Amino acid sequence: MKTKAYSVRLQSLVSISDRAFKAIAFDGSEAIIPKSQVFGDDFDVKKSDAYWISAWILENKELQYSDKKLAWFNEHGRMQPTYHIEKHKPDHINPVKSNIHEELVR
């Protein structure tokens, strides 16, 4: 089973027990997050500390996060490849009746 997770930039993520973290965002919002729902650090982010946290727990908490960067994790906590499929529908162009250009004819 795959779990959707978002990369969340946090001011601090502190372990408060064997089963929970206390997460504090930059706007001051706080939430208690179960350790089983934190998949680890996001090392791509350089400006601050970012962590992969499951999407369903973030939707239930009052913690500031962005849904721009997402990843899927398997049941062992390993990141799976993420694909974005975009479909392009071309504009309709009417056919040309003649391809002789008057300006090019002698």
LINHU-V349569 format. One record per residue. PSI is psi in whole degrees, -180 to 180 (999 if undefined). BURIAL is b if it has 24 or more other C-alpha atoms within 12 Angstrom, else e. Layout:
BEGIN
psi->PSI burial->BURIAL
psi->PSI burial->BURIAL
END
This chain:
BEGIN
psi->136 burial->e
psi->149 burial->e
psi->130 burial->b
psi->135 burial->b
psi->150 burial->b
psi->148 burial->b
psi->119 burial->b
psi->122 burial->b
psi->125 burial->b
psi->149 burial->b
psi->-41 burial->e
psi->150 burial->e
psi->107 burial->b
psi->135 burial->e
psi->124 burial->e
psi->-15 burial->e
psi->-175 burial->e
psi->-17 burial->e
psi->4 burial->e
psi->152 burial->e
psi->153 burial->b
psi->117 burial->b
psi->133 burial->b
psi->122 burial->b
psi->173 burial->b
psi->-20 burial->e
psi->0 burial->e
psi->-6 burial->e
psi->144 burial->e
psi->152 burial->e
psi->151 burial->b
psi->120 burial->b
psi->130 burial->b
psi->143 burial->b
psi->-26 burial->b
psi->-14 burial->e
psi->3 burial->b
psi->119 burial->b
psi->-4 burial->b
psi->-173 burial->e
psi->150 burial->e
psi->102 burial->b
psi->-7 burial->e
psi->-26 burial->e
psi->127 burial->e
psi->-25 burial->e
psi->-31 burial->e
psi->-179 burial->e
psi->131 burial->e
psi->146 burial->b
psi->147 burial->b
psi->117 burial->b
psi->139 burial->b
psi->144 burial->b
psi->-38 burial->b
psi->-32 burial->e
psi->-34 burial->b
psi->-34 burial->b
psi->-25 burial->e
psi->-8 burial->e
psi->162 burial->e
psi->47 burial->e
psi->138 burial->b
psi->128 burial->b
psi->165 burial->b
psi->143 burial->e
psi->20 burial->e
psi->-37 burial->e
psi->112 burial->b
psi->157 burial->b
psi->162 burial->b
psi->137 burial->b
psi->141 burial->b
psi->-176 burial->e
psi->-15 burial->e
psi->2 burial->e
psi->15 burial->b
psi->140 burial->e
psi->134 burial->e
psi->158 burial->e
psi->142 burial->e
psi->129 burial->e
psi->141 burial->e
psi->119 burial->e
psi->121 burial->e
psi->132 burial->e
psi->136 burial->e
psi->126 burial->e
psi->111 burial->e
psi->155 burial->e
psi->150 burial->e
psi->130 burial->e
psi->128 burial->e
psi->143 burial->e
psi->151 burial->e
psi->133 burial->e
psi->-36 burial->e
psi->140 burial->e
psi->26 burial->e
psi->125 burial->e
psi->127 burial->e
psi->-33 burial->e
psi->-18 burial->e
psi->-9 burial->e
psi->138 burial->e
psi->999 burial->e
END
